[in-house]
């Protein structure tokens, strides 16, 4: 027996199939009206651990947020004793990212706004994986990402010149390489290209650029970020139509080198932390689906404390935005 559907019914069925999951925007205030902020330290590296997340957590941001009326808690990603003795660096990082995802998902379900303090950019899949499985049923929901970095981090082991995992996290998150690492980070399924927007990228490897040119990832320029151009909000409007939650990721090398002089991968002509703080305040105030922010790779040496001050400034901007958003509801 053949069933014939009318054209309107076919169109309605296709639209229903393509429609994003309906997930209610998370609230991050408690019964007394205080914003709840969770700082999550992910210190594991492929070859050890980084002091950077603790530096960020203990660098004055807790007091600043509390002074601004927020309730703050701090969590730290840890391996179990068995995991801590198993395998090599990449595998241990994968397991740590799974724990990172669990903490982030718990934060979301309990109504805490996550600020990820990440050793380096390969921590990102764990945070996105946590958001992806933070829904009421823990089935995967749709997560978009605004990736702010001087580099696209879109290499695979076949394209990389350095061999560094630090140049691969967006390729991992979008399912192009290291599938087991992504799955152990609980980012499953991978992010479709259309869920990713990059901003401030200004240095790529040749083969990495080929992959990027073939992808469906959208780009925003440094000038877009500096000036909060309509292009920024057009991309966030687009993401908001497609996904349930949005994550904003910052590699500190996206900033102009004067604020990250000690960063080993700094690139000239970046935006300032003041400009990004204003941008983050606007994003988190305007978009209910903006659900977490993360900062990676604070320089190991920080003459005059400029890099730490930049992190604090940007976190405070994002939190002001969330507070303004919450106050409207």
C-alpha angles and dihedrals in degrees: 000000000000121000116205118206122203117243093252091053092049091050092048091051092050092048091050090051092050097043117113120249112270107238120167113238111258120246117219103190126098127226091277093053097254118141113240114220124184118199108202119195116208104180102163119118129184087257104032135308136312128225089210099094092051090047089055094044094049097039099097100280095112092056092043093052092045090050088053091055102264128132109228133199129177127214129181130207112238136177122229115250090256093049091048092064098039130097131334133302102284092049093048089050090051091054091047090052090055089057090046089055091051092053093048093048090050091050091054095047091048094046102252120141107232123226107184115212101196132188093219139339096277085075089071099087090061094054093045090045090054092052090045092059099036096098125113093264095035089233112138115280126191117274127187125198135210103202114199111187138126085236130047093225086213100135126123127202086264095054105032120111096193100039088226121147085212089076095053113057098104090047087051094047093050093050100252098123146358094035095178092054090052093048093047087051084058092241097137125174099031121244115270112235091245089064092061128079120181124205133188096012110156108151126054137162115247097248090039088056090054090055091047093049090053093048130087093234116131123223136216121195129231088252090054089055095044095050102031090234123193088258090070094054093041089059093046090047088053093049091048090057092050106040144043099224136017127213122200115208126193126190104195090229088073086078124086109273093247088076097041103036092149095052111115092213102042117150126198126253103032129150121268125250088244090058093047092046089057090047093050092048089054094045097049092043094050105038119060089192092061096107111164144009129206136194123203138187106014105190116265090226117046114180109206093359092271095141094049091047088051092053092049092048092052094045090050090050092053092046092050087054093052090047091052091049093049092048090061093059 
